[in-house]
Amino acid sequence: MHFADDSDAVTHDQLWAWIDSTAPSWDVDIGELRVLKMELGRSAILLRLKPDLLGDGLLLTGWSYEGTDGRQSVAADGPCDDERLSAEISRLVQHVDLERDPVLPVIEFLVPVAMLDYRCDAIEVRIRGQDHSIGATFPVVVRPLDRAADAAGHEFQKEAWATIKARCGAYDADAICWVEEPQAPVKLAPRVCAALAYARPSGPADDPAFMAVLAAGIPVALWHRDSGRRLDPRAALEEVLRSRALQKLPDVVRSQRSSAGHAGASPDHAGNDLVLLWDDPHRIPQERAWHPPAKDGDTG
């Protein structure tokens, strides 16, 4: 079913026409199947923040995905600040019904390695007249810009991603590599998830263990920005990972962030300053497309 649903449009439509006509006679819950359909073709918003080579600041390009089909939806010509970023994301999620949509889009930030600790999940967006912190409202993940540009490294990531899809629909402790020292770990493969459970001494680009995880091509990693202030960094990450399927991790992290924002939540709540790297090697955006103004008399 997953293969057929993710195939071409004709096969997709034929599959669901058959399901609609056949399922009732087998007492199959059509509603449950349609939620599954939404999960298989889950939408995503990919926002790339790339250094402006002609000046200071960052250039924003955005793509909207339905499953594996993407289209460019944002191309900012000038440096992008948090206010512009908030406005663009607000525009892209206006169609979302937070109360009724069973599967919310994933918001991905593709950023330079030095920005992987950037508090993108704290950005507020306005939906139907109300302000929302995106990290507590949507599954928000980060991705390393440098690795996305390295085509040679995608093959291992694809193998690891296939492992997540095949094995990690249920809790799989063997898929998680625990990194508890700031030095570069010796063995990481063939794990697909790295839990960075140590007091990180610096930013990502200056952290040997962190950089080793990226170099190994591990597609999923989890850490806290403020791990140095936690008495037991591993316990905080175990609270997020314990008995949970890796496939559900973006939604688990969203739930943790939401809980951490409730009144009375402890500053050491596992969702506070929680970061998830979720690097899907099958969703590598093409270079931004520029659309020059149409010339006089141009009807195209």
Secondary structure as the mmCIF struct_conf table of DSSP 4:
data_model
#
loop_
_struct_conf.conf_type_id
_struct_conf.id
_struct_conf.beg_label_comp_id
_struct_conf.beg_label_asym_id
_struct_conf.beg_label_seq_id
_struct_conf.end_label_comp_id
_struct_conf.end_label_asym_id
_struct_conf.end_label_seq_id
HELX_RH_AL_P HELX_RH_AL_P1 HIS A 2 ASP A 5
TURN_TY1_P TURN_TY1_P1 ASP A 6 ASP A 6
BEND BEND1 SER A 7 SER A 7
HELX_RH_AL_P HELX_RH_AL_P2 ALA A 9 THR A 22
HELX_RH_3T_P HELX_RH_3T_P1 ALA A 23 TRP A 26
TURN_TY1_P TURN_TY1_P2 ASP A 27 ASP A 27
HELX_RH_AL_P HELX_RH_AL_P3 ILE A 30 LEU A 40
TURN_TY1_P TURN_TY1_P3 GLY A 41 GLY A 41
STRN STRN1 SER A 43 PRO A 51
TURN_TY1_P TURN_TY1_P4 LEU A 53 LEU A 54
BEND BEND2 GLY A 55 GLY A 57
STRN STRN2 LEU A 58 GLU A 66
TURN_TY1_P TURN_TY1_P5 GLY A 67 THR A 68
STRN STRN3 ASP A 69 ALA A 75
BEND BEND3 ASP A 77 GLY A 78
HELX_RH_AL_P HELX_RH_AL_P4 ASP A 82 LEU A 92
TURN_TY1_P TURN_TY1_P6 VAL A 93 HIS A 95
TURN_TY1_P TURN_TY1_P7 LEU A 98 ARG A 100
BEND BEND4 PRO A 102 VAL A 103
HELX_LH_PP_P HELX_LH_PP_P1 LEU A 104 PRO A 105
STRN STRN4 VAL A 106 VAL A 111
HELX_RH_3T_P HELX_RH_3T_P2 VAL A 113 MET A 115
TURN_TY1_P TURN_TY1_P8 LEU A 116 ASP A 117
HELX_RH_3T_P HELX_RH_3T_P3 CYS A 120 ALA A 122
STRN STRN5 GLU A 124 ILE A 127
TURN_TY1_P TURN_TY1_P9 ARG A 128 GLY A 129
STRN STRN6 GLN A 130 SER A 133
HELX_RH_AL_P HELX_RH_AL_P5 ILE A 134 THR A 137
BEND BEND5 PHE A 138 PHE A 138
STRN STRN7 VAL A 140 PRO A 144
HELX_RH_AL_P HELX_RH_AL_P6 LEU A 145 ALA A 148
TURN_TY1_P TURN_TY1_P10 ALA A 149 ALA A 149
HELX_RH_3T_P HELX_RH_3T_P4 ALA A 151 GLY A 153
HELX_RH_AL_P HELX_RH_AL_P7 HIS A 154 ARG A 167
TURN_TY1_P TURN_TY1_P11 CYS A 168 GLY A 169
BEND BEND6 ALA A 170 ALA A 170
HELX_RH_3T_P HELX_RH_3T_P5 ALA A 173 ALA A 175
STRN STRN8 ILE A 176 VAL A 179
BEND BEND7 GLU A 181 GLN A 183
HELX_LH_PP_P HELX_LH_PP_P2 ALA A 184 PRO A 185
BEND BEND8 VAL A 186 VAL A 186
TURN_TY1_P TURN_TY1_P12 ALA A 189 PRO A 190
BEND BEND9 VAL A 192 VAL A 192
STRN STRN9 CYS A 193 LEU A 196
BEND BEND10 TYR A 198 TYR A 198
BEND BEND11 SER A 202 SER A 202
HELX_RH_3T_P HELX_RH_3T_P6 PRO A 204 ASP A 206
HELX_RH_AL_P HELX_RH_AL_P8 PRO A 208 ALA A 215
TURN_TY1_P TURN_TY1_P13 ALA A 216 GLY A 217
BEND BEND12 PRO A 219 PRO A 219
STRN STRN10 VAL A 220 HIS A 224
TURN_TY1_P TURN_TY1_P14 ARG A 225 ASP A 226
HELX_RH_3T_P HELX_RH_3T_P7 SER A 227 ARG A 229
BEND BEND13 LEU A 231 LEU A 231
HELX_RH_AL_P HELX_RH_AL_P9 PRO A 233 LEU A 241
TURN_TY1_P TURN_TY1_P15 ARG A 242 SER A 243
HELX_RH_3T_P HELX_RH_3T_P8 LEU A 246 LYS A 248
HELX_RH_AL_P HELX_RH_AL_P10 LEU A 249 ALA A 260
TURN_TY1_P TURN_TY1_P16 GLY A 261 GLY A 261
BEND BEND14 HIS A 262 HIS A 262
TURN_TY1_P TURN_TY1_P17 ALA A 263 GLY A 264
TURN_TY1_P TURN_TY1_P18 PRO A 267 ASP A 268
TURN_TY1_P TURN_TY1_P19 ALA A 270 ASP A 273
STRN STRN11 LEU A 274 TRP A 278
TURN_TY1_P TURN_TY1_P20 PRO A 281 HIS A 282
HELX_LH_PP_P HELX_LH_PP_P3 PRO A 285 TRP A 290
HELX_LH_PP_P HELX_LH_PP_P4 PRO A 292 LYS A 295
TURN_TY1_P TURN_TY1_P21 ASP A 296 GLY A 297
#
